[in-house]
Amino acid sequence: MFELIKNLGTWLTSGSSWVGSDGIAHRLAEHLQYSLLATLIAAAIGLPLGLLIGHTGKGAFVAINLASFGRALPTVGLVVLVFLAGGLSMLPVYVALVALAVPAIVTNTYAGMTAVDPDVKDAARGQGMRGHQVLLQVELPLALPLIMTGLRLALIQVVATATIAAYVSFGGLGRYVFDGLAQRDLVQVLGGAVLVAVVAVVLDLLLSSLQRFLFRHRTA
């Protein structure tokens, strides 16, 4: 085990491991591209849906059951299914990653909206605010902490799962895991897993810091 960790440290700190099209820097950039783009697409789908369900109170059954769907989703199976239907492209990977991220965003957005005190909404309406004004000026600001939590959860899930891009011959940090397994190179496999974990932790810390900065006045 000590020898494996020592070799891992050598692999991670070696300059040759970071350069070229197979280098860590390039694979890291690919992984971030897959993860961030998929999360943005999921947010564009999930946020309006969660806000609509939370504001109108209609479709709550959908929001609640999306959480269970997200946990039960066979990501690799979905990739293979879309791959067979659409051919060799990044489409299957993005479809799977977006489908994984949407439930967390929808459910947390819905939870944030339903957590808003009904008396606050009634007071806003009593002051003459219309439906969209109550949504944008009252409900959304109060629901933002939980919405941000949903985005954090979605992004971390996507980062961890974006390794599947290598499953259909594309890049990202998953390349080290799949290639390492094929070559029986435990150092490469462990290195890929460590890098994915580090990326997930760093992004979560960044979003957590952003969340604390945005809502610092609420806890002051």
Salt bridges, closest charged atoms under 4 A:
ASP22 OD1 - ARG27 NH2 2.61
GLU30 OE2 - HIS26 NE2 3.11
GLU30 OE1 - ARG27 NH1 2.96
ASP122 OD1 - ARG125 NH1 3.39
GLU139 OE1 - HIS55 ND1 2.54
GLU139 OE2 - LYS121 NZ 3.62
ASP179 OD2 - ARG175 NE 3.11
ASP204 OD1 - ARG152 NE 3.00
